Amino acid sequence: MVWSGVHHAAGPPMVGRQTEREAIGRLLASVRDGFSGVLVFTGDAGAGKSRLLEYAAESAQDLTVVRLVGVEAETRLGYGALHRLLRPHLGRLAALPQRQRDALNAAFGLTDAAPSDLHLVGLAALTLLSDAAAAAPMLCLVDDVQWLDRESAETLAFVGRRLYADCLGLLFAGRDGTGGHDVFGALPVLRVEGLADVEARALLTHGVTGHLDQAVAERLVAGTGGNPLALLELAVNLGPEQLAGVTPLPEPLPVNRELEEHFRQTAALLPADTQTLLLLMATTPTDDQAALRRAAAALGLSIRSAAAPAVDAGILKCGTTVGFRHPLIRSAVHSAASVEERRGVQAALAATSAPERRAWHLAEATDGPDDSVAAELEAVSELAQARGGYSEQALVLTRAAEMTTHPGKRAERYLDAAAAHLTSGNLSAVRPLLEVATPDLTGPVARARATRLRATVELFTHRPREVPAMLLDAVADLGTTDPAASWDLLREATYAAIVGGRTITGTTTREVARATADAWRETALPAWSPDPLMAALARSVAYGYAEGAPALAAALARLRTADDLQEENAFSVMVSIASDELWDIEAKGQILGKLVTADRARGALHGLSMALTALATVEIWDGRFAAAESCYNEADDYMAATGLRESGDFHKALLYAWTGREAELRAAVATMNALAESMGIGSTYRWSGQALSIFEIGRGRYREALDALLMVFAERSVVIGDVNLAGMVEAGLRAGDREAAAMAMERMEERAPVAGTPWALGLLARCRALMTDDDGAEQLYQESVSQLEKVPVAVELAWSRLLFGEWLRRRRRRADARVQLRAAYESFESWGAAPFAERARVELLATGERARKRTVDTQFDLTPQERHVAMLAASGLTNPEIATQLFVTTSTIEFHLSRVFRKLGITSRRQIGRRLSETDADD
């Protein structure tokens, strides 16, 4: 059958879609009420997603409506789509905070500033849009998100996740899976299905001008699955006899692929100049009319005359500019063109484009490999890297590799592309490029680099099991060729071995550590370098605590003097481990605090979330459970903002243990142990054992606590286990297992004096007191209290007071016991350390004193976010400073503070600190 190509001029009606229209209505109402909304429509081609965006625009005539359409030919241009969206608002750049302004300027290539973290670009985009929406509430409609470049897609998804009280709505539409942009999956998604039978028949009837047989209508609705675009095309293009049921219907009915083929056939009937113009339009961004005009002129085309037949055929529509009637037509035209036709259009675009785009168009216009074009592409990739467009860099380098004739050079470019994909976070694209590159890599240096990239992917995806052995093999292959590269491999192998623990295969933690320690050469390094710390950890594991502890202390002291730290290869985890090995809480708090500040300034949200999670443990050991919860909540917020989800709340296990939240603790422990088994993250055994043992000791279930700790020390070269030794001594003695207690005591005697920190010496004195049967224990308990008072480990201090009080009560010195037990009880109770508070309360009752049970209020029902904002405001930060710190907008901070004022019954931010102190004192 031949399709007529004629299409009715009137747009399709909005039939049905009650669920989708209600969702749009809620989003618009939220924007009008001063809040924000975000929604993603997904579905098959022709399902009506674009029509829903039109409906939203029609319903938002009181709002400023901004539109953006993804273009397949632009998917490689990093931040290209974002620039098109923000271009009308770039006049507001000067009002942005300096770091945000620099980030956008660098991303768009407007200045020579160094590239910023993608999330700092996201915050800048959020601030810019929010400022514009503050002047006039705004609705942004983004269609065909599957054709957005990756950087723009991730930035816009980030903006969607950070919206709150911004008078701004984001409505996205794209095909199922959004073209691989999984970042949109973390946003509210509504799949647009085919129309219901009644609604589909109504739409079909609207499009048919003659008689429509009901049996034919039912066949068309069933055959298209209610796809609106397919129904409208059938209504116009089927003959009257077919619609009346006189002649047969075509097989198959045009839906999805068949519908696209219909558009191809329609376009193929048009004049040659018109087909060329359509292909040029399909290759050029919809809002870059200047580029379209230049390329058309180069091809000798008159846009007006060449477009007319396509308008008559219903391929194009007329408005302020000429554009495709439906996005599917654009795709159909582009995919239907021959290779020669595409090259001709690309050659015209290359001849009329700026240098950055010229290279890509030239590559697309070139038949076969061409080293000169490959070199030009490589130069363009460096420009993309300078702007932070790492996905663009990867795509351009991949194309450069394809254009390269020499196998070795081609492999290097594939390797560079894999590295760029890794930097962009597109891990799934790394391995295929490595597979292509590896056979042609020449020399051990290139092979080692490929291995390192492969290992990094494994670490990023939390699969350290095979990484240490993999990296050791690469080191052996390198030999003495490149000592610097060998060291980088060994440093990462050590990290993977510590994280993997006893689950690693092909080698052991001690073997990896020995290779690293032996390879370390002290050189002139900046204070922020992680190398001395990793070398010291390796020395401690390989050659014993007495050898490694001095080096650990020196490395931590060095980091405490550093002005500029940054999260690299989970550096905060290594800092936390090293500090715990020395029981050095002060170094841990100071270094992690610097990391948090540095990562926040850079917009490095993944690193910031890791540093905050580690910093939370510092707060816990000093009894600041509310501050720890705030760290965890902020870290979770940033993980969500980056589109990442952790497997439950297992990272909060230590807080759950101290606060007695047993169900949550056991769920966290189960998750950690499952991760250890399934993914080879053996270090989670240590975290779960620590948390479980603290909870069980608080409850007085010493056998269970000891079993948990024995699991921790089942690994011979255990790291991050020493902070558990005091608990193991106590649990072993009270469970009747003096052998286990003696083992822990021996390790404590060996290590605590070497560490020499007040935390270490305080725990050593406590353990000696527990192991002492005579009156000499009293002086040891006093020494423990005295040492622990020197450093911010309030929970350990209260724990020593509890044990001291219990010892005094057993000696029938009730008055002295009450002093220690009361101090312990009041501390535990005020923090919410339920298991230990109850244990202290029972002991205090046994001395004849009734413990006053505190009543915990709800802190005026402040949410964690409101409390965090209130604390920052009380510290003296302005609203814009708080917004920048938390990666939200100023209007969101203003909203939270208005609720804080109302809940706390205050009228000035100067009152916040005093009011929060009052509520904390009452808890």
C-alpha positions in Angstrom: 0.0 0.0 0.0 1.1 3.6 -0.7 0.7 6.1 2.1 -0.8 9.5 1.1 1.5 11.5 3.3 -1.3 14.0 3.9 -1.8 14.9 7.6 -4.5 17.0 9.2 -3.4 20.5 10.3 -5.1 20.5 13.7 -3.1 19.0 16.6 -4.3 15.8 18.3 -6.8 16.3 21.2 -5.8 15.4 24.7 -7.8 12.2 25.1 -7.8 10.3 28.4 -4.5 10.4 30.3 -6.3 11.2 33.6 -3.4 9.8 35.7 -0.8 11.8 33.8 -2.8 15.0 33.7 -3.4 14.8 37.5 0.3 14.3 38.0 1.0 17.4 35.9 -1.7 19.3 37.8 0.0 18.4 41.1 3.4 19.5 39.8 2.0 22.9 38.6 0.1 23.4 41.9 3.3 22.8 43.8 5.2 25.4 41.7 2.4 27.9 42.1 2.4 27.4 45.9 6.1 28.4 46.0 7.5 24.9 46.0 8.9 22.7 43.2 8.1 19.5 41.4 9.8 17.1 39.1 8.4 14.2 37.0 9.8 12.0 34.2 7.5 10.5 31.5 8.8 7.4 29.8 7.3 5.2 27.2 7.4 3.9 23.6 7.8 6.2 20.7 4.5 7.8 19.8 3.0 7.0 23.2 2.0 10.7 23.7 4.9 11.9 25.9 5.5 15.0 23.8 1.7 15.7 23.7 1.7 15.6 27.5 4.5 18.2 27.6 2.3 20.4 25.3 -0.6 19.9 27.7 1.6 21.0 30.5 2.6 24.1 28.6 -1.0 24.9 27.8 -1.9 24.5 31.5 1.0 26.7 32.6 0.2 29.9 30.8 0.7 31.8 34.1 4.2 30.4 34.4 7.4 31.1 32.4 7.8 28.0 30.2 11.3 27.0 29.1 11.8 24.2 26.5 14.7 21.9 25.6 14.7 19.0 23.1 17.5 16.5 23.0 19.1 16.0 19.7 20.8 12.7 18.7 23.6 14.4 16.8 24.5 16.4 20.0 24.8 13.6 22.5 28.6 13.8 22.4 28.9 17.5 23.2 29.4 17.7 27.0 27.2 20.2 28.7 25.8 21.2 25.2 22.1 20.7 26.1 22.6 22.4 29.5 24.1 25.4 27.7 21.1 25.6 25.4 18.7 25.5 28.4 20.5 28.1 30.5 21.6 30.4 27.6 18.7 32.8 28.2 19.7 33.1 31.9 23.5 33.5 31.6 23.1 37.2 32.3 22.5 36.1 35.9 25.9 34.5 36.1 27.5 37.5 37.8 25.2 37.1 40.8 26.3 33.5 41.5 28.8 32.6 44.3 32.3 32.7 42.8 32.9 28.9 42.8 29.5 28.3 41.1 30.2 31.0 38.6 33.6 29.5 37.8 32.1 26.0 37.5 29.5 27.0 34.8 32.0 29.2 33.0 34.4 26.3 32.8 31.7 23.8 31.7 30.6 26.1 28.9 34.1 27.0 27.9 33.5 30.7 28.6 36.7 31.1 30.6 40.0 29.2 31.1 39.0 28.1 34.6 39.9 24.6 35.7 37.0 22.1 35.3 34.9 21.6 38.4 33.1 18.6 39.8 29.9 17.9 38.0 27.9 18.4 41.1 29.2 21.9 41.6 28.1 22.6 38.0 24.7 21.2 39.1 24.5 23.5 42.1 25.3 26.4 39.8 22.6 25.4 37.4 20.2 24.9 40.2 21.0 28.4 41.7 20.7 30.0 38.2 17.3 28.5 37.5 16.1 29.1 41.0 17.0 32.8 40.8 15.2 33.1 37.5 12.1 31.3 39.0 12.2 33.6 42.0 11.4 36.5 39.6 8.7 34.5 37.7 7.7 30.9 38.6 9.1 28.6 35.9 8.3 25.3 34.2 11.1 23.6 32.3 10.0 21.0 29.7 12.7 18.7 28.5 11.8 16.3 25.7 13.8 13.4 24.2 16.1 13.1 27.2 17.5 10.0 25.7 19.4 12.3 23.3 20.9 14.6 26.0 24.6 14.4 26.5 25.6 12.6 29.6 26.9 15.6 31.5 23.7 17.6 30.8 21.5 14.6 31.8 23.4 14.1 35.1 23.3 17.8 35.8 19.5 18.2 35.2 18.8 15.0 37.2 20.9 16.5 40.0 18.9 19.7 39.8 15.7 17.7 40.0 16.8 15.9 43.1 17.8 19.2 44.9 14.6 21.1 44.2 12.4 22.0 47.2 11.0 25.5 47.7 12.1 27.1 44.4 8.9 27.9 42.4 10.4 25.7 39.7 9.0 22.6 37.9 10.9 20.1 35.8 9.1 17.8 33.4 11.2 15.3 31.5 10.1 13.0 28.7 12.0 10.2 27.0 11.8 6.7 25.6 11.9 3.7 28.0 15.3 3.6 29.7 15.9 7.2 28.7 18.6 6.2 26.3 20.9 4.8 28.9 20.7 7.8 31.2 19.9 5.9 34.3 20.4 9.1 36.3 16.7 9.9 35.8 15.6 6.7 37.5 16.1 8.2 40.9 13.4 10.8 40.1 9.6 10.2 40.1 8.9 8.3 36.9 5.6 7.7 35.3 5.4 5.3 32.3 3.0 6.5 29.6 1.2 3.4 28.3 -1.1 3.1 25.3 -4.6 4.6 25.6 -7.4 2.5 27.0 -9.8 1.1 24.5 -12.5 3.7 24.9 -10.1 6.6 24.7 -8.2 5.1 21.8 -11.4 4.7 19.8 -12.3 8.3 20.6 -8.9 9.6 19.3 -9.3 7.4 16.2 -12.8 8.7 15.5 -11.5 12.3 15.8 -8.9 11.7 13.1 -11.2 9.9 10.6 -13.2 12.2 8.3 -15.4 9.4 6.7 -17.1 6.3 8.0 -15.3 4.1 10.5 -16.4 0.5 10.9 -16.4 -0.5 14.5 -14.8 -3.8 13.9 -12.0 -2.0 12.0 -11.7 0.4 14.9 -11.3 -2.4 17.4 -8.7 -4.1 15.1 -6.7 -0.8 14.9 -6.8 -0.2 18.6 -5.8 -3.7 19.4 -3.1 -3.8 16.8 -1.5 -0.5 17.9 -1.8 -1.2 21.6 -3.5 2.2 21.9 -0.4 4.1 20.6 -1.8 7.6 19.9 0.6 8.6 17.2 0.0 5.3 15.3 -3.7 5.7 15.6 -3.6 9.3 14.2 -1.4 8.2 11.3 -3.7 5.4 10.5 -6.8 7.6 10.7 -5.3 9.9 8.1 -3.4 7.5 5.8 -5.7 4.5 5.6 -8.0 4.6 2.6 -11.8 5.1 3.0 -12.5 1.5 2.0 -10.0 0.2 4.6 -11.6 2.3 7.3 -15.1 1.2 6.3 -14.1 -2.4 6.4 -14.4 -3.0 2.7 -10.7 -3.8 1.9 -8.2 -5.4 4.2 -5.9 -3.5 6.6 -2.2 -3.5 6.1 0.0 -6.1 7.9 1.7 -5.3 10.1 0.0 -2.2 11.4 2.4 0.7 11.6 3.4 1.0 15.3 6.8 1.6 16.8 9.3 0.3 14.2 6.6 0.1 11.5 5.5 3.6 12.3 9.1 4.8 11.9 9.3 3.0 8.6 6.1 4.8 7.6 7.8 8.1 8.2 10.8 7.0 6.2 8.6 6.0 3.3 6.8 9.3 3.4 10.1 11.3 3.5 11.4 9.2 0.6 8.7 10.4 -1.7 9.8 14.0 -1.3 12.0 16.0 -3.7 15.8 15.4 -3.3 16.5 19.0 -2.0 13.7 18.5 0.6 15.2 15.1 1.7 18.6 16.8 2.1 17.2 19.6 4.2 15.4 17.1 6.4 18.6 15.2 7.0 20.4 18.5 7.8 17.6 19.4 10.2 17.8 16.0 11.8 21.6 16.5 12.4 21.4 20.1 13.7 20.1 21.2 17.1 16.5 22.6 16.9 17.5 25.9 18.4 20.7 26.4 16.3 19.1 28.1 13.3 22.3 29.9 12.5 24.1 26.6 12.0 21.2 25.3 9.9 21.3 28.3 7.6 25.1 28.2 7.2 25.1 24.5 6.3 22.1 24.9 4.0 23.8 27.7 2.1 26.9 25.5 1.8 24.7 22.8 0.2 23.0 25.3 -2.1 19.6 24.9 -0.4 16.8 27.4 0.0 15.3 26.5 3.4 11.9 28.1 2.5 11.4 26.3 -0.8 13.0 23.0 0.2 10.8 22.8 3.3 7.5 23.5 1.6 6.9 19.9 0.3 7.7 18.5 3.8 5.2 20.8 5.4 2.5 19.8 2.9 3.3 16.1 3.6 3.0 16.6 7.4 6.6 15.9 8.0 7.4 19.4 9.2 5.3 22.0 11.0 5.4 25.7 10.7 5.7 28.1 13.6 8.2 30.8 14.3 10.6 28.3 12.8 10.2 25.2 10.8 10.5 22.0 12.8 9.7 18.3 12.7 6.1 17.5 13.6 7.1 14.7 15.9 10.5 13.6 17.4 10.1 10.2 15.9 10.2 11.7 12.4 13.6 13.2 13.2 14.9 9.8 14.2 13.3 8.2 11.2 14.9 10.7 8.7 18.3 10.3 10.3 18.3 6.5 10.4 16.9 6.2 6.8 19.7 8.3 5.2 22.5 6.5 3.4 26.1 6.7 4.5 26.9 8.9 1.5 24.0 11.3 2.3 25.1 11.6 5.9 28.6 12.3 4.9 27.5 15.1 2.6 25.6 16.8 5.3 28.4 16.3 7.8 30.9 17.8 5.3 28.7 20.9 5.0 28.5 21.2 8.8 32.3 20.8 9.1 32.9 23.5 6.6 30.7 26.0 8.5 31.2 25.0 12.2 33.5 26.2 14.9 36.8 24.2 15.4 35.4 22.2 18.4 32.5 20.9 16.3 34.3 20.8 13.0 36.5 17.8 13.9 33.6 15.6 14.7 31.7 16.6 11.6 34.8 16.0 9.6 35.2 12.5 11.1 31.6 11.7 10.2 32.2 13.0 6.7 35.4 10.9 6.2 35.4 7.5 4.6 37.7 5.2 6.5 40.6 5.8 8.9 42.4 9.1 8.6 45.3 10.0 11.0 45.0 13.7 10.4 41.3 13.7 11.4 42.2 11.5 14.3 44.8 14.0 15.5 42.2 16.8 15.2 39.7 14.8 17.2 42.3 14.2 19.9 43.0 17.9 20.2 39.2 18.5 20.5 39.1 15.9 23.3 41.6 18.0 25.3 39.2 21.0 25.0 36.4 18.8 26.3 38.5 17.6 29.2 39.4 21.2 30.1 35.7 22.0 30.4 35.0 18.9 32.5 33.1 17.3 29.6 34.6 13.8 30.3 31.8 11.9 28.5 32.4 14.1 25.4 36.1 13.5 25.8 35.5 9.8 25.9 33.3 9.7 22.8 35.6 11.9 20.8 38.7 9.8 21.8 36.8 6.7 20.8 36.1 8.2 17.4 39.7 9.2 17.1 40.8 5.7 17.9 38.5 4.4 15.1 40.1 6.8 12.7 43.6 5.8 13.7 45.7 3.5 11.4 48.5 2.4 13.8 47.4 -0.4 16.1 49.5 0.8 19.1 48.3 4.4 18.8 44.7 3.3 18.3 44.9 1.2 21.5 46.3 4.1 23.5 43.4 6.3 22.4 40.9 3.6 23.4 42.7 3.5 26.7 42.4 7.2 27.1 38.7 7.0 26.2 38.2 4.3 28.9 39.9 6.6 31.4 37.6 9.5 30.5 34.5 7.3 30.8 35.8 6.2 34.3 36.2 9.9 35.3 32.7 10.6 34.1 31.3 7.8 36.2 30.1 5.8 33.1 31.6 2.5 34.4 29.7 0.3 32.0 31.5 1.9 29.1 35.0 1.2 30.4 35.3 -2.6 30.1 34.3 -2.8 26.4 37.0 -0.2 25.5 39.6 -2.1 27.6 38.7 -5.3 25.7 39.2 -3.6 22.4 42.4 -1.9 23.4 44.2 -4.7 25.3 45.3 -6.9 22.3 47.3 -4.1 20.7 48.8 -2.5 23.8 52.6 -2.5 23.6 54.8 -2.5 26.6 54.2 -3.1 30.3 53.4 0.5 31.1 50.3 0.5 28.8 49.3 -2.9 30.1 49.6 -1.8 33.7 47.5 1.2 33.0 44.8 -1.0 31.5 44.9 -3.2 34.5 44.6 -0.3 36.9 41.6 1.0 35.0 40.0 -2.5 35.3 40.8 -2.7 39.0 39.4 0.8 39.6 36.1 -0.3 38.1 36.0 -3.3 40.4 36.7 -1.0 43.4 34.1 1.5 42.3 31.5 -1.3 42.1 32.6 -2.6 45.5 34.1 -5.9 44.2 37.7 -5.9 45.7 38.0 -9.7 45.9 40.3 -10.1 42.9 41.9 -6.6 42.7 45.0 -7.1 44.9 46.3 -10.1 42.9 45.4 -8.4 39.6 47.5 -5.3 40.6 50.4 -7.4 41.9 50.6 -9.2 38.6 50.8 -5.8 36.8 53.6 -4.7 39.2 55.5 -7.8 38.3 55.0 -7.1 34.6 56.3 -3.6 35.0 59.4 -4.7 36.8 61.7 -1.6 37.1 60.3 0.1 34.1 58.2 2.7 35.9 58.7 2.9 39.7 56.0 5.7 40.0 53.4 3.6 38.2 54.4 0.6 40.3 53.8 2.5 43.5 50.4 3.7 42.3 49.4 0.1 41.7 50.8 -1.1 45.0 49.0 1.7 46.9 45.7 0.7 45.4 46.4 -3.0 45.9 46.9 -2.2 49.6 43.6 -0.4 49.9 41.8 -3.2 48.1 43.5 -5.8 50.4 42.5 -3.9 53.6 38.9 -3.5 52.3 38.7 -7.0 51.1 40.3 -8.6 54.1 40.1 -12.3 54.3 37.8 -12.6 51.3 40.5 -11.6 48.7 41.8 -14.3 46.4 45.1 -15.1 44.8 47.2 -13.4 47.5 46.9 -12.3 51.1 46.7 -8.9 52.8 50.1 -9.4 54.4 51.7 -10.4 51.1 50.3 -7.2 49.4 51.4 -5.1 52.4 54.9 -6.5 52.3 55.3 -5.7 48.6 54.0 -2.1 49.2 56.2 -1.5 52.3 59.3 -2.7 50.5 58.6 -0.5 47.5 58.1 2.7 49.5 60.7 5.3 49.0 60.4 8.6 51.0 60.4 11.5 48.5 59.5 15.1 48.5 55.7 15.1 48.6 53.1 17.7 49.4 51.6 17.5 52.9 48.3 16.3 51.5 49.7 13.3 49.7 48.1 10.0 50.8 51.3 8.0 50.0 53.0 8.2 53.4 49.8 7.1 55.1 49.3 4.1 52.8 53.0 3.1 53.2 52.7 3.3 57.0 49.5 1.1 56.9 51.3 -1.4 54.7 54.3 -1.5 57.1 52.1 -2.0 60.1 50.4 -5.0 58.5 53.5 -6.5 57.0 56.1 -6.1 59.8 54.1 -5.6 62.9 52.6 -2.8 64.9 55.9 -1.7 66.5 57.3 -1.1 63.1 54.2 0.6 61.6 52.8 2.7 64.4 55.6 5.4 64.4 55.2 5.8 60.6 51.4 6.0 61.0 51.8 8.7 63.7 54.1 10.7 61.4 51.8 10.4 58.4 48.8 11.6 60.4 50.8 14.5 61.9 51.8 15.4 58.3 48.1 15.4 57.1 47.1 17.6 60.1 49.4 20.3 58.7 48.1 20.1 55.2 46.2 23.1 53.9 44.4 21.3 51.0 43.1 17.7 51.3 40.9 15.9 48.8 39.0 12.7 48.7 40.9 10.3 46.5 40.5 6.5 46.4 38.4 6.5 49.5 41.1 8.5 51.4 38.7 9.2 54.3 38.3 5.5 54.9 42.1 5.1 55.1 42.4 8.1 57.5 39.7 6.6 59.7 41.4 3.2 59.7 44.9 4.6 60.5 43.5 6.9 63.3 41.7 4.0 64.9 44.9 1.9 64.7 46.5 4.5 66.9 43.4 5.4 69.0 44.1 8.9 67.8 40.6 10.5 67.8 42.0 14.1 67.6 43.9 13.4 64.4 40.9 11.6 63.0 38.5 14.5 63.7 40.8 17.2 62.4 41.8 15.4 59.1 38.3 14.3 58.3 37.0 17.8 59.1 39.5 19.1 56.5 38.4 16.6 54.0 34.8 17.5 54.5 35.6 21.2 54.0 37.7 20.5 50.9 35.2 18.2 49.3 32.3 20.5 50.0 34.2 23.4 48.3 34.8 21.3 45.2 31.3 19.9 45.0 32.7 16.4 45.3 29.6 14.9 46.7 30.6 11.2 46.6 33.8 11.9 48.5 31.9 14.3 50.8 29.4 11.6 51.7 32.2 9.2 52.5 34.1 11.7 54.6 30.9 12.6 56.5 30.2 9.0 57.2 33.6 8.6 58.7 33.3 11.8 60.6 30.1 10.6 62.2 32.1 8.0 64.1 34.1 10.8 65.7 30.9 12.3 66.9 29.7 9.0 68.2 32.8 8.3 70.3 32.3 11.7 71.9 28.7 11.1 72.7 27.3 13.6 70.2 24.8 11.2 68.7 22.6 14.0 67.3 25.6 15.4 65.4 26.5 11.9 64.2 22.9 11.4 62.9 23.2 14.8 61.2 26.4 13.6 59.4 24.8 10.4 58.3 21.6 12.2 57.1 23.7 14.7 55.1 25.8 11.9 53.6 22.7 10.0 52.7 21.3 13.2 51.1 24.4 13.5 48.9 24.3 9.9 47.9 20.8 10.4 46.8 21.7 13.6 45.0 24.4 11.7 43.0 21.9 9.1 42.1 23.6 6.4 44.1 21.9 4.2 46.6 23.6 2.2 49.4 22.3 -1.2 50.4 20.3 0.0 53.4 21.6 1.9 56.4 24.4 -0.5 57.3 26.9 2.4 57.6 24.9 3.5 60.7 25.5 0.3 62.6 27.7 1.9 65.3 25.0 4.5 66.0 22.3 1.8 66.2 24.5 -0.2 68.6 25.0 2.7 71.0 21.4 3.9 70.9 20.0 0.3 71.3 18.0 0.2 68.1 18.3 -3.6 67.9 16.1 -4.3 64.8 17.9 -1.7 62.7 21.3 -2.9 64.0 20.7 -6.6 63.2 19.4 -5.6 59.7 22.6 -3.6 59.2 24.8 -6.5 60.4 23.0 -8.9 58.1 23.6 -6.6 55.2 27.3 -6.1 56.0 27.9 -9.8 56.3 26.0 -10.5 53.1 28.2 -7.9 51.3 31.3 -9.6 52.7 30.2 -12.9 51.3 28.7 -11.8 47.9 31.1 -9.0 46.9 34.3 -9.7 48.9 34.1 -6.7 51.2 35.7 -8.5 54.1 36.2 -5.3 56.1 32.4 -5.2 56.8 32.9 -8.2 59.1 35.0 -5.9 61.3 32.4 -3.1 61.3 29.6 -5.5 62.0 31.5 -7.2 64.8 32.4 -4.0 66.5 28.8 -2.7 66.4 27.2 -6.0 67.5 29.7 -6.4 70.4 29.0 -2.9 71.8 25.3 -3.5 71.8 25.6 -7.0 73.4 28.0 -5.7 76.1 25.5 -2.9 76.9 22.8 -5.5 77.3 25.0 -7.7 79.4 25.0 -10.6 76.9 28.8 -11.2 77.1 29.0 -14.5 75.3 27.2 -13.1 72.2 29.5 -10.1 72.3 32.6 -12.2 72.5 31.5 -14.4 69.6 31.1 -11.2 67.5 34.6 -10.1 68.4 36.2 -13.4 67.8 34.8 -13.1 64.2 36.7 -9.8 63.9 40.0 -11.3 65.1 39.6 -14.4 63.0 41.7 -12.6 60.4 45.4 -12.8 61.4 46.4 -9.4 60.1 43.2 -7.6 61.1 43.2 -3.9 60.6 40.7 -1.6 62.4 40.3 -4.2 65.1 42.3 -2.7 68.0 39.6 -0.3 69.1 37.6 -3.4 70.0 40.3 -4.9 72.3 39.0 -3.4 75.5 35.5 -4.7 74.8 37.0 -8.2 74.1 38.8 -8.2 77.5 35.5 -7.3 79.3 33.4 -9.7 77.3 35.9 -12.6 77.6 36.2 -12.2 81.4 32.4 -12.0 82.0 31.7 -14.8 79.6 34.1 -17.0 81.5 36.6 -17.2 78.6 39.8 -16.0 80.2 41.8 -17.4 77.2 40.1 -15.0 74.9 40.4 -12.1 77.4 44.1 -12.9 77.8 44.6 -12.9 74.0 43.1 -9.5 73.7 45.0 -8.3 76.7 48.3 -9.4 75.2 47.6 -7.5 72.0 46.5 -4.4 74.1 49.7 -4.5 76.1 51.8 -4.8 72.9 50.1 -1.9 71.1 48.7 0.7 73.4 52.0 1.8 74.9 53.4 2.1 71.3 50.5 4.3 70.3 50.9 6.3 73.4 47.7 8.3 72.9 45.4 9.1 75.8 42.6 7.0 74.3 45.0 4.0 74.0 46.4 4.4 77.5 43.0 5.0 79.0 41.7 1.7 77.5 44.9 -0.1 78.6 44.4 1.0 82.2 40.8 -0.1 82.0 41.8 -3.5 80.7 44.5 -3.9 83.4 41.9 -3.0 86.0 39.5 -5.7 84.7 42.3 -8.3 84.8 43.3 -7.3 88.3 41.8 -9.2 91.2 43.1 -7.1 94.1 42.7 -3.5 95.3 45.2 -2.3 92.7 42.4 -2.1 90.2 41.2 1.2 91.9 44.3 3.1 90.8 44.0 1.7 87.3 40.4 2.7 87.0 41.3 6.2 88.1 44.2 6.3 85.6 41.7 5.2 82.9 39.3 8.0 83.8 42.1 10.5 83.9 43.5 9.6 80.5 40.2 9.5 78.8 39.2 12.9 80.1 42.0 14.4 78.0 40.5 13.5 74.6 37.0 13.7 73.0 35.9 10.1 73.7 33.1 10.8 76.1 31.5 7.4 75.6 34.7 5.6 76.6 35.0 7.8 79.6 31.5 7.0 80.7 32.2 3.3 80.0 35.2 3.4 82.3 33.2 5.1 85.0 30.5 2.5 84.7 33.0 -0.3 85.2 34.7 1.5 88.0 31.4 2.0 89.7 30.5 -1.7 89.3 33.8 -2.6 90.9 33.3 -0.2 93.8 29.8 -1.6 94.4 31.1 -5.1 94.5 33.6 -3.9 97.1 30.6 -2.5 99.1 31.8 1.0 98.7 28.3 2.3 97.8 28.9 6.0 98.3 32.0 6.0 96.1 30.2 3.7 93.6 27.3 6.2 93.3 29.6 9.0 92.2 30.9 7.0 89.2 27.7 5.3 88.3 25.7 8.5 88.5 28.1 10.2 86.2 28.0 7.3 83.8 24.2 7.0 83.9 23.6 10.7 83.3 26.0 10.7 80.4 24.6 7.6 78.7 21.0 8.7 79.3 21.5 12.2 78.0 23.0 10.9 74.8 20.4 8.3 74.3 22.8 5.4 74.7 20.0 3.1 75.9 21.7 -0.2 76.6 24.5 1.3 78.7 22.1 3.8 80.4 19.9 0.9 81.5 22.9 -1.1 82.7 24.2 1.9 84.7 20.6 2.6 86.1 20.3 -1.0 87.4 23.8 -0.7 89.1 22.9 2.6 90.6 19.7 1.2 92.0 21.7 -1.6 93.6 23.6 1.1 95.5 20.4 2.3 97.1 20.0 5.4 94.9 17.0 5.8 92.6 18.0 6.9 89.1 15.9 9.7 87.7 14.7 8.6 84.2 14.8 11.6 81.9 11.9 12.3 79.6 13.0 12.8 76.0 11.0 15.4 74.1 10.8 15.6 70.3 13.0 18.7 70.0 9.9 20.6 68.9 9.5 18.1 66.1 12.4 19.5 64.0 13.2 17.3 61.1 16.9 16.2 60.7 17.2 18.7 57.8 15.6 21.5 59.8 17.8 20.9 62.8 20.9 20.8 60.6 20.0 24.1 58.9 19.2 25.6 62.4 22.7 24.5 63.7 24.4 26.1 60.7 22.4 29.3 61.1 23.3 29.4 64.8 27.0 29.1 63.8 26.7 32.4 62.0 26.4 31.3 58.4 24.2 33.4 56.1 21.4 31.8 54.1 23.4 31.8 50.8 26.4 30.3 52.7 24.2 27.5 54.1 22.7 26.9 50.7 26.1 26.5 49.1 27.3 24.2 51.9 24.2 21.9 51.6 23.9 22.1 47.8 20.4 23.5 47.8 19.0 26.9 47.0 18.6 29.9 49.2 14.8 29.7 49.0 15.0 26.2 50.4 17.0 27.4 53.3 14.6 30.3 53.9 11.7 27.8 54.0 13.4 25.5 56.5 14.3 28.4 58.7 10.8 29.7 58.7 9.6 26.4 60.0 12.4 26.3 62.6 11.4 29.8 63.9 7.8 28.6 64.2 8.6 25.3 65.9 11.1 26.9 68.3 8.9 29.9 69.0 11.5 32.4 68.1 11.7 35.5 65.9 15.4 35.9 65.3 18.3 33.6 64.2 20.3 35.0 67.1 17.9 33.0 69.4 18.5 29.7 67.6 21.6 28.6 69.4 20.2 29.3 72.9 16.9 27.5 72.0 18.6 24.4 70.6 20.8 24.3 73.7 17.7 24.4 75.9 16.1 21.5 74.0 19.3 19.5 74.1 19.6 20.0 77.9 16.0 18.8 78.3 16.6 15.6 76.3 
